[in-house]
Amino acid sequence: MTAFEVSRSIGGFPLASAARVYEGVLRRLITAHKERHARNATPVLGALLAEAVTHRRPEGPLTLVPVPSSPTAVRQRGYDSVQALAVSAARRLSRQGRHVVVVSALRHVRRLADQSSLDTAARWANLHGAMVARPLRGPVVVVDDVCTTGATLAEACRALAAGGNADSQAATISATVLRRGGWTQRSAGPATAGPADSR
């Protein structure tokens, strides 16, 4: 299995890629890394994130912007899971000859409701306007562990655009395969220009 293009129907969803489908062993590994302090999984998951970033085919120096965890989650876990994965992916890409930096350019400006029980519309309403971004230059790839409805990636890229960077795409380790009347929101083809989506 290889990285694939992710699409969502939510407004503002960016061009996005995921390394694998969110299922099975990978799903358990991501959960363990995020919720059970399985830091030994960071290199494996970071390699998959690097694969998803590469699938976007970005050119030149690149900035990875991790989706921020809430301050409460960071305190409870003792670390920011997505930040750690972004750093691991950047190291791998650097070894491949890419000039990559990780910048924590996004932050939350208000508290969010728990996303797990919300549908797509409710997640978007919960997230819209919840992030701000500091200005960045050049190509930016927003990175996260999982893309489900796409609301998180859409909000992150909206915040970056509001901060002056309209050149942002997204990459995640995994993505759910959403079915709407038999239509699967996934394309196995190469990354192409045109909108795509996260959590």
C-alpha positions, 0 to 999 in steps of 0.5 A, spaced: 500 500 500 502 506 498 500 514 500 494 516 497 490 523 495 485 524 500 478 528 499 473 531 503 467 535 501 467 540 507 469 547 504 476 549 505 479 542 505 486 543 502 490 538 497 492 533 502 495 526 502 495 520 507 500 514 508 495 509 509 488 508 511 486 508 518 485 501 520 488 495 524 495 495 526 496 502 524 490 505 528 492 501 534 499 504 533 497 511 533 492 511 539 498 508 543 502 513 541 497 519 542 494 516 549 499 511 552 505 514 551 508 509 546 514 513 544 518 508 541 512 508 535 515 515 533 520 513 528 515 508 524 509 513 524 514 519 522 516 515 516 509 514 514 508 521 515 514 523 511 511 518 505 505 522 505 509 529 505 513 526 499 506 524 496 504 532 496 510 533 491 512 539 494 518 543 491 524 547 495 525 548 502 519 546 506 515 548 512 512 542 516 506 545 521 503 540 526 496 541 528 496 543 535 494 539 541 490 542 546 494 545 552 490 540 556 492 534 552 499 536 552 499 536 560 495 529 560 500 526 555 506 529 557 508 531 550 505 533 544 504 527 539 503 530 533 509 535 534 513 529 535 511 526 529 513 532 525 520 532 528 521 525 526 518 526 519 522 532 518 529 528 520 527 523 515 526 528 509 532 531 511 536 525 510 533 524 503 536 531 502 530 535 503 531 542 507 525 541 512 523 545 518 518 544 523 514 550 526 509 550 531 505 556 527 498 554 529 495 555 536 488 555 539 484 561 541 478 558 544 476 551 548 474 546 543 468 541 545 470 533 544 470 532 537 469 524 538 462 524 538 460 530 533 458 529 526 462 533 520 457 539 520 458 539 528 466 538 528 466 544 523 462 548 527 466 547 533 473 548 530 471 554 525 475 560 527 478 556 533 486 557 530 490 563 529 497 562 525 503 566 525 505 568 518 510 564 514 513 564 507 514 559 502 511 552 501 507 549 508 505 542 509 500 542 515 501 535 518 497 531 523 496 523 525 489 522 522 484 525 517 477 523 519 472 529 517 477 534 514 475 539 519 481 540 523 485 540 516 481 545 513 481 550 519 488 549 520 489 551 513 484 557 513 488 560 519 494 560 515 491 563 509 488 568 514 495 569 517 498 571 510 500 564 507 495 561 502 500 556 499 499 550 504 497 543 503 496 537 508 499 530 510 497 525 515 499 518 517 492 516 516 485 517 513 479 514 514 475 512 508 468 515 508 463 512 504 457 516 501 452 512 498 457 507 495 462 513 493 469 512 497 472 519 498 479 516 496 484 516 490 489 512 489 492 516 484 498 521 484 497 528 488 494 533 483 492 540 483 485 541 486 482 541 493 483 535 498 482 534 508 484 531 517 480 530 523 
